[in-house]
Amino acid sequence: MIKVDLKEADGIAVVRPQSMTGLTEEDFKKLKDTVDGYLKDHDALRGLVIVADHFPGWTDFKAFTSHFEFIRDHQKHIGKVAVVSDSPFMSAAPHLIDHFVSAKVRTFGAGDQDEAETWAAAEDSRTGRFEILDGYPDDVIAFRAEGDISREDYEETLIPLAQEKIKTHKKIKLLYWIGEGFKSFSAGAMWDDARFGLTHLSDFSKVAVVSDVDWVRTSVKVFAPLMPAAVQVFHNTEIDDAKQWISED
């Protein structure tokens, strides 16, 4: 069973599982009816706020399919998804938000529901960017992620830059700094990041990732053995070491 609280004035819906026994087909019908009722008079729902101590799973296959039917039919009409939880699994939220490819996604601590609702209700604007870093050899793409990174940041900045570098160099190097100013990736940005890496897998000779974000560091270390390039992970305080390493032949 879930509780759905539609805050029409803010343009958001707050969803909270009420049962430990799993989500049901009826739960997603309730959510669908609430969101569809709002969409009759509005172009989009600004945000969906999911508040949960853990992900309860589904009671049966009908519940599972109802969940993904809701995602399929509504992902283009929801601007943001905020997950409020201290659960590591819910913070990753693979079953709830990975397919909201048009939404911006952020996680908040269990005590930060008010902040999550404020963020979800705010008028959408691009608050993130890739800052291109100077002082590197010509075969190096070096940039820092700032704020909320969206699909547009990849498609308008990083991908064209990489394509231009590849025209003049057989191999290029990448320094990716996810520093203190970074807040989140949208799901669309995460998809473009994966697609970018797979498309240019053989074009890189070195990749340096600089970050103190645990899930970023862990993900890179897991996938590094599968990459043909040399990969190193650095902490934010080691940016000078990362610059020296990526600049060496």
Buried (B, 14 or more C-beta within 10 A) or exposed (E): BBEBEBBEEBBBBBBBBEEEEBBBBBBBEBBBEBBEEBBEEEEBBBBBBBBBBEBBEBBEEEBBEBBEEBBEEBBEBBBBBBBBBBBEEBBBBEBBBBBBBBBBBBBBEEEBBEBBBBBBBBEBEEBBBBBEBEEBEEBBBBBBBBBBBBBBBBBBBBBEBBEEBBEEBEEBBBBBBBBEEBBBBBBBBBBBBEEBBEEBEEBBBBBBBBBBBEEBBEEBEEEBEEBEBBBBBBEBEBBEBBBEBBBEE
